[in-house]
Amino acid sequence: PFSVMTLKGGIERILKKEIPEVKEVQSV
């Protein structure tokens, strides 16, 4: 489960860097 969290966090970080709008989509 830990590796999954790290992977998800990394993907979210990249998405946030390229698409700031991801912040709103993330809460959905």
C-alpha positions, 0 to 999 in steps of 0.5 A: 500500500505504501508504494501505491501511495508514493506512486499516486503522490508522484503522479498527482505532483506531475499533474499539478505541475503541468495542470494547476486545475488538477487541484479542483479535479482531485477533490472530486 
